[in-house]
């Protein structure tokens, strides 16, 4: 039954062009299980960030909203620093369950345990420690699921799968916040429900989309402390496509983080409304984003597979986001603000979904170090997410006026996003197409040995 469900449908080979290792055939059943697990784990990780932690902070430290930022920052740093190490350990794991499954199970178990710590935390310090454990646990599980995609999804399905999982990641927190909003009076349920849903939706994937036994794989050399430190690095010269795509993603997400962080403040300024009265408009932009996310993630991923091209879609996503950023930069009315917000969310979804497929296409050392390089790739999104809000005040202060200069901020974010899309378009090679300016890293030709003078074999003469 496990084999039938996981392999039903398309009959694509896991070891196809640029494919992973040992995945066997996958089809609609496997993709549905993967998307369901991704939905659940995304809900478990993001809902506390978006809602539950704010409620708990308000009860433990009323009037000290900055505490939430410290807690979220601690969890983000912990997840970011641990990512390459956990990825490297995952690559080297040899077990009956495979390489990734132990980290799916262990991460989800740690996340569930952290739920109770956060729900019953007597002060903000314990709450922060609980969130650190939760972000490490759920982040590890989500990272392992991402590694499964890199291992087992073939080239011709990567756009579709990346679009579907990107869509579920965007929708999960919306559904989760609505769910826990109905039980907001319970300090336990606002944390417990997303965690339980995440764990329950992971179970079918663990049961019916099992990894091959990993004990027969070659055992790697001993790692050591130096090896762990090297897990944070890669060679841009040896892997130029991965490096250029990483840089393009960094530029795009720096621009994206700069703008989305301040959208609520922008709306309040341009419409001359108190910040507290903007909530209804923000809810409208959230509803619009569901529509744009669905269209861009699913449509872009499917078409990129269908046409065998990814870079034009990534550039189009960056260009659409840049157009939306420029609209927001000069918007002065509600319809124009909503139009700009719709364009930016459409661009983000299209860029993110299709570029995730590019990441899997150009991943270095797929057979032995996919987990480590997927974690390194995550830096290109998480680091800008941490740095952009710190850099934005310099742009907001341009002109020295009494009001923040959101025109400068959103114009700069549009240019950064367009730069990121351009780097991917012009510097990253399409897998299966010889259309990039730079040579692809290849193994050196085998060195020919000098035949022995005593040899009498014809092939040695």
N, C-alpha and C positions, 0 to 999 in steps of 0.2 A: 504493500500500500504506500509506503514512504516513497519508493522509487516511482510509482505510477503518478502520484500527485505532483511530485517535484518536477517530473520530466514531461508532464502532459502538455500538449499544445503545439508550439512551433517546431519543436524538434531541432532547435539550434544547438550547435555543439559548444560546450564550454571551452574548448580549446581552439576555437576558430581564430580568425585573423586578429592577432593581438590579444587572444583570449587568455584566461587565467589557467590555473593548474588544477588538475584533478576534479573539475567541476561536473564532468559527465554532461548529459543533455539537460537543458532547462527549457521551460515553456511557461504557459500562462499560469499554471498552478504555482510554480516557484515564484514568479513575479508577484502574484497576488499575496502570497505569504510574506515575501520581502517587504512589500508596500504596507501590509497590515502591521508587521513588527515595527517598521519605521514610524508609522503613525503613533503607535503606542509609546515607544521610547521617546519620541519627540514631545508628546504630551507630558510625560513624566518629568522631562528635563525643563521644558520651557514654561509650563503653567506656574510653577513656584516663582520663577523669575518675573513673570508678567503680573502675578496677582497675589498668590498665597503669602509670599514673604513680606509683601507690603502690609498685609493685614496683621501679620504677627509682629512686625516692627512697630506698627502703630499701637499695639497693645502693650508691648514691652518697653517702648521708648517713645511715648507720644510727643509730637512736636519736634522730633529729631529725625527728619526725613533723610538727612545725609548718611545716617547709619545704614540705610538700605544700600547706598552706593558702595560703602566699604565692604559689606557682606557679599554683594554681587561681584565686586572686584576681586576679593579673595578667592572666590570660587573659580572665576575666570582664569586667574593666574595659575591656580593649582591644576586646572584641567589643561591649560596650555603647556605648562612645564612638563607634566607627566605624559603628554601625548606621545612623543617620539620614543620614550622609554617603554611605555606599554606596547606601542606598535612593534618595537624591536623584539620584545619578549614574546609577543604573539607570533611573529615570523619564525621564531626559533622553537616554539612549543611543539612537542611531539606527543600526541595522546590519541587514545582510541576515539575520542570525540572530534578530532581534527585540531587545527590551529586556532580557529576563531571562536568556536563554541564555548570553550572554558571561560573566555572573557565575556561572552554574552551572558552566561549564567552568573559568573562572579560579579560582573558589573551591576546586573539587575538586583542581585541579592544585597549588595552594598547599598544601592540606591533605596531599596525598601527599608533596610535597617535605618538609614539616615532620615527617612520620613518620620519615624517615631521620635528621633532626637529633635527634629525641628518642631514637631507638634507639641512636645512636652518640654521644650527648652524654657528654663526659668529666667534666663536673661539673654541679652543680645550676643554675648560671647559664645555661649553654648549654641545659640541659633546660627551664628557664623560658622562654628565648627561643623554643625550638622549640614549646613549648605555646602561646605567644602567637601564633605563625604558624599553628599548627593551628586554634586557636579562631577566628582571623580568617578562615582559608580555609574550613573546614567551616561556620562560622557564616554566612559570605557565601553559600555555596551553599544552605544551608537557608533563609536569608532570601529568596533569589531564588525558591526553590520555593514559599514562602509567598506571594510576590507573584504567582506564576503562578496560584495558587488565587484570589486577589483579582481578577485580570484576567479569568479565563476560566471560573470556575465560576458558573453562574447561581443565582439566589436559591433556587429550589426544590430544589437539590441541595446547598446549602452545609452543612446539618446532617449529611447522610450523609457527605460528603467530609471535613468537620472531624472527625467521629467516627472515621472509618476512619484518617485520618492521625494523630489523637491516639492511637489504639490501637497503630498501628505504632511510634510514638515511645516508648510505654511498654514494648512488648515487645522492641524492638531491643536495648537494653542487656542484658536478661536473656539473650537468645540469644547476644549478643556475649561476655559474660563467661564463659558456659559454653564457648564456642568457644576463647577465648584461655586459659582455665584449663587446657585440655589441653596447651598449649604454653608454660606459665608459665616453663619453664626457659630459653627462648630470648628474650633481650632484644630481638631484632629482630622476631620473629613476633608478640609481644604487641601491638606497635604496627602492624606491617605488615598483618596479617590484617584488622582492622576497616577500615583505610583502603582496602585493595584491594576488599573487599566493597562498601564505600560507593561507590567509583568505578564498579565493574562494574555495580551495580544502577542507577546513574544513566544508563548508556549507552542502554538501551532507551527511556527517556523522551526523551533527546536525539534519538534516531533516528526515533521513531514518534509523537511528540507535539509536533512542531515549532511554534514560534511563527510567526505571519505576519511577512513582511518588514517591518521597522520604518522603512525609509528614506523611505517616503512620508508619514510623520507630520510634522506641523508642527514646525519646529525652534524650540526655546524660546530665549528671550533669554539673553544671556551670564550666567553664574551669579555669579562673583566671590566674594570672601571673606565679604562680608556675607550673601550668599545661603546659603552653607554654614552660617553661624552660625544663620540663621533656620530651617534644616532641623531644628533641635532643638525648635522651638516650633510651636504651633498655637493657633487662636483658639477657646476654649470657648464664647464667645458666638455665633460663627458656626456652630459644630458642637456643639450641646448634647448630642445623643445620644452622640456619640463621647466627649465629655468625661465625662459621667456614667458611661458604661460603663467608661472608663479608671479612674475613681475607685473604682467598685465592684470592679473587678479588683484594684486596688492593696490595698484593705482585705482582700479574700479571701486573696490570696496572702501578705500580711503575716501573717495568722493561720495559714495553711497552713505557711509556712516556719518559724514559731515552734515549731510542734508536731513536724513531721517530723524536724527537725534533732536533737531530743532523745529520739526514741522509744527508741533502744537504752538510753540512760541511765535512762529511766523504767522500762523492763522490769526492768533490773538492780536498781533501788531497791525496786520494789514486790514483787518475788519474792525479794529478799535474796540475790541471786546475784552472783558476781564478773562483771565486765564481759566477761571473756574467754569465759565460759560461755554468753553470751546468743546467740552466733552461730547456733545451731540454731533458736532461737525466731525470730530475725530472718529466717532462711530460710523458716520456715513463713509468716510474715506476707507475705513476698515471693510465695510461691505463692498465697496467698489473694488478693493484689492482682491477680494475672493474671486470676483469675475475675471479680473486681469490675470491673476495667478493661474487660474484654471486654463485660460486660453493660451498663455505664453508657455507655461511649463509642459502641459500635455501636447499642445500643438507644435511647439518648437522642438521638443524631444523627438516626437514622431517624425516630423519632416526631416530632421537632420539625419535620422536613420534611413529614411526613404530615399533621400537624395544623395546620401553618402558624403555630405559636406557638413562641417560644423562651424568653421571659422566665420562664414558670412552671418550665421545666426547670432553668434557671440557679438560680432561687431554691431549688428542691427540692434541687439539688446542694449549695448552701450550707447548707441546713437539715440535710441528712443528715450533712455534715461536722461541723456544730456539735453534733449529737447524739453523733456518735462522739467528738468532743473532750471532751464532758462525761462520757461513759462512761469515757474514759481518765483524766480528772481525778480520778475517785473509785475507779478499778479497784484491786483488791487481789489478784486471782487470775488465773491464766493464761487460763482461758476468757473472762473479762470483758475482759482486755487484748486478746485476739485478736478479740473481737467489736467492740471500739472501733476497733481498727486497720482491720478490714474496712469499717466504716461510713465512716471517714475516707477511705480509698482510693476507695470507691464515690462519695462526694460529690465528691472532687477530680476524678475522671474525668468525672462527669456535668457538673459546672460547666465544666471546661476545654473539653470537646468542643463543647458547645452555645454557650458564650460565644464561641468562636472563630468560629462562624457569625454571631453577632451583630456581631462586629468587622467581618466582611466586608460585612454588611448596612448598617452605619452609616458605612462608611469615607468620609472627606471626599475631595473632589477625585479621585475614582477614575480619571478619564481621564488626569490629568496628574501626580498625586503619590501614587499608591497605595503605592509602595515606601517613601517617606518616612514616611507615616502608619502603615504596618505596623511600621516600626522604632520610631516613637514609642510605638505600642501595646505593644511589647515591654518598654518601660521599666516598665509597670505590673506586670510579673511579675518582671523581673530586679532592679529596685531593692529591692523588699521582700525578695527572696532574699538580698541583701547586707546589708540593714539589720536584718532580724529577728533573726538570731543575735547581733547586737551589743546589741539592746534586751532580749533575753530574760533575761540575768543579773539585771536589775533586778527582774523578776517572780519569778525563782527565789530571790531574797534576801528576799522578803516574809516577815515573821514572825521573821527573825533566828535561826532554828534552825540546828542543825548539818547538817540534811539540806536539799537543794534543794526548794523549794516547787513541785513539778510540778502540784499542784492549781490554783494561781493561774495558772501558765503556760498550761495546757490550757483552763481556763475562759476566759481572755482570748482565746486563739486562736479558740475557738468563737464568742465574741461578735463578734470582728472579721470572721470569715467570714460570719456571719449579717447583719452590717451591709452587707458587700459585696453579698451576694445581694439584700438589700432595696433597695439603691440601683439595681441593675439592674432589679428588678421594677417599682419605682414611678417611676423617672425616665427610663428609656430607652424610646423609642417603637418598637413593633413595625413593621417595614417592611410597608407595605400595609394598616395598620390605624390609624385616627385615634383612638388611645386613650391618648395621653400628655398630660400637663398642659401641657407647654411647646410653643410654636409651632416648627414645623420651619423651618430657615433656607431662605429662598427668594430668588431673584434679584429685585431691585427691578423694578417695571414700567418698560417703556421710556419714556423721556421724549418727550413729544409736541412736535414742532417747530411753531413758529408759521408758518402759511402765508404765503408771500410775497404781497404785494399785487399783484404783477405776474403771479401765476400764473393761468392760465386752465383748469387741469385740474380736472374736477369733484371729484376726490378731495381737492383742496386747498382747496375752497371751504367 
